[in-house]
Amino acid sequence: MTKSILSSLKVIARPENTKTNPLAAKREKLLRKLNQQKEMALCFVNDEVFTAYKEKWDKDPETGEKIKVRVPKKVSPWYYQRNNTFFFEVRYANKPLELQEGLQAIEVGVKTNLLPTINIIIEALIAGEFDALLPTKTKVAKANKK
């Protein structure tokens, strides 16, 4: 008897929806940002130019149709240098997360250590070690009162 093609796939239970689990949504958002910082750090270490893009709708000047175009966007690095030593801050909602009581920065050392440091942070995030550090409250949109 031959083995079915479907049996070669890894079948699992449906992953939880990030819309119903706010913590999973925050974890996913931070993971996307960390991967972006990783790409930026890779370009920095290799002395290359990093450009991030976003998609937006624009009107085609010739046809007048709306088209989706990629435009560059500004992304600030989470790493910086002080006294010939590099530091990295994990940021959420444009604020550094307090990794330990009163401590936000991670000492990286030389710039070639940026990528391994970011990889360790990503592993810790996936393992759930940042769950307690992520903000629990979310802003509620206020109605525009006149």
N, C-alpha and C positions, 0 to 999 in steps of 0.2 A: 504494500500500500504506500502511496506517495504522500509526502508531507504537504499540507495545504500552504498556499502562499501567505494567507492571513496569519497563520501560526508563527511566521517568522517575525511578525511585528510585536512590539511591546505594548500590550493593551493595559490601560490603567483606568482608575475612576476619574471622572471629570474633575479638572482642577477647579478650585473655588473661584468665584467671580470677584474681581477686585472692586466692583461697584457695591457689592453687599458686605465686603470686608474692608473697612477703611485702612486698617493697618497694612494689609497686603497691597493696597493702592499706594500707600506712602512708601513702602519698601520698593515697589516697582519704579516709582518716580525717582527715588534716591539711586537705585541701580542704574537707570538711564543716565542720570547726571554723572555718576561715577565713571561710567563707560566713556562719556564724553570727555571727562577730565583725563582719563587714561589716554585717549587719542591725542589730546592736547599735550600731555606730558611726553608722549612718544615723539611728537613733532618737535617739542622743545629740546629733548635730549639729542635728537638727530639734527638739530639746527635747521629745521624746515618750518615753513609757514603753515599755521593751522587756520582753517576757515570752516566755520559751522554754517549750516544753511537751514532756512525754514521755508515752508511753502506758503504762498499767499495767492489769492485770486487777484488777477489784474485784467484790464481790458486791452485786447489786442488793438493797436492803433490803426492797422489796415482794415481788419474785418469788423471790429467793434464787438467781437465775441469775448466772453469772459474765459480766460485760460488760467491754469495754475502754473505759477512760475516759482523757481527757487531763487531766493535772495539771501545774501550773507547776513548773519546776525552776530551781534557782539556777545562773546562769552568770556567772562572773567575767570582767570585761573584761581584755583583754591590753594595753590602753592606759592610761596614767596621766599626770598632770601634775606637773611639778616646775618651780618658778621661772617660771611662766607659759609653759612650753614643754611640748608633748605628746610622749610617747614611746610606741613600740609594741614589744612583744616577741612573737616567734613562739614559741609554746609547744607542746611535745609531751610527753605523759604528765605534765602539770602542771609541767614544767620548761622554762625558756627555752632555746631552741636557741642555740648559739654560732655566730653568723653569720660572724664572723672570729675570729682568735685572741684570746681574752679579751674579745670584744665581743658582747653579747647584744641590746642595745636599738637601735632605729632612731629617730633624732630626726625627729619629724613637723613640729614647729613649732606652727601654730595648729590648732584642732580641725577646721576645714574641710578640712585636708590628710589627715585620717585615711582617708577613702574612696579617694582616688587612691593612697595608700601601700599599702593593703590590696589594691587591684586589681593593683598592680605585683608584690606578693608572690605573689598567685595566679597571675599570668602566669609568674613565675619557677618556681613549683612545677610548673605544667603542663609547662614546658620542661625539667624535670628538674634544675634547679639546686639543689634541696634534697636530692637523693638522697644525697649524701655527708654531709649534716648530720643525717639521720634516724638514730636509734639502730639499731644492727645487731643487738643482742641482744634477745631477748624473754624475759620471765619464764616459767619453766616451773612449772606448778602442782605443788606438793608434795603427796604423799599424806598424809592425816591419820593419823599413827601414834599408836597407843594403848599 
